């Protein structure tokens, strides 16, 4: 038992010795490393130190050619902090702006638009539409010489007839017109005298119409033909009934656009006071 206790004491002594030696060398190495950190060395010295110290401290990192050295080691105390090295001449630039640029917002400029000049809208005047509307080529029951012709303005404006002409192709008759014909109004021409009818005429002319037919033309002041009737398509010489136009919008040389007065719708009286089988100065009996 005493022998066993003696061996145990010897073992403890050896263990204490080895531990003391290990602590001594660890303390020496820590003091040496702290001295290196606190005293910067030249690049050549650091390079030489790296060769010897790396054998004992493989995780030790030293930086060369820098104004200050940052060392990272597991032996450093927690009070040592790592910070990235920043050169005093380093300038951090924005990737979007050059050094001379400034982030001043660009304000768009607008050029003043030209002022609007008011324009007057002009409604075009429709082309005057005056037509030959009714012809008493046979006269009246009072006299075959009491012929009359009626014009009609189917437009919505007054038409100045000064300079207009109504003429047969052989120039008999040839009547120079004057005055104004109102919208939706009539213009009455009576042959020889104003007693042909008791309706107020607009002009009196001379020259008879042939009973077998005439070509009548209505020309404006510029000589343009406005309407043409190239035959007697209706009318009755026995009853002295007039030839009436059916539609003012259909050409005057269309045979189906003419009809004989129906003897029921009439207007005015002849020189003898008898009713006229026609409608001078009024709507035709066959108009629609």
C-alpha positions, 0 to 999 in steps of 0.5 A: 500500500505504501509502495502504491502511494509512492508511485502515485505521488511521483506520477503527480509530480511529473504531471505538474512539471509537464504542465508548468513547462507547457504554461511557460512556453505558451506565455513566452509565445503570447508575449512575443506575438503581442510585441509583434502586433504593437510594433509594426515592422518593415515588409522585409521583417514581416516576410521573415517573421512569417516564415518562423511564426507560421510554423507555430501559428498557421492561422496568423494572417499578415498583410504586406505593403500597407500603412497599417497591418491587421492581424487575425489570430485565434490568440487575440483577445476579444477586444481586438476588432477587424476592420477592412483596410481603406487606403487614404486615397481611395474615393468611393464613386457611385456607379451611376454618377461621375465625380462631376455629375450632380443628381439634380432633377431635369425639369422638362421645358415646354414650348408655348403652343401657337395661339389658336386663331378662331376661324369662321365656318362658312356653310356652302350655299346650295346650288340654286335649283330653278326648273321649268314647272308648268307650260300652257303651250295651248293657251286658255279657253279664252284665247289660244294666244294666252300662253303662259309658263311657270318656273319653280324654285325648289331650293331653300334660298332666294335666287336672283334671276337677273341675267337669266334667260328662258328661250326656245331653241329657235329663239322664239320666244326668248325671254330675259328674266329679272327679279328674285324668286323665293324659296319654294316659290313660283315665277309666272311668265304671261304672253302678250299682256297681263290679262292672260290670267288673273294671277299676278305675273312676274314678267310679260313676254312676246313670241308664241310656242309651237303646238307641235313642240318646242325645245325650251332651255333655262339658262343662268346669268353665266349661260349655264343650262339649268333645265331643259324641256325637249317636247310637249309630253303632256297637255291637251289642246282641246280642253286647254289643260296645261302640261304639269311637271311631276317632280322638280328633282327629275330632269325635264327631258324625262317623258314620265316626269310630265302629266296633264292637269287633272281638271280638279285642282286648278288655280286662277281664271282666264281673260273671260273669267273661266277657270283655268285648267292649270295651276299658274302660281300654285302647286301642280295637280300631279306634283308629289 
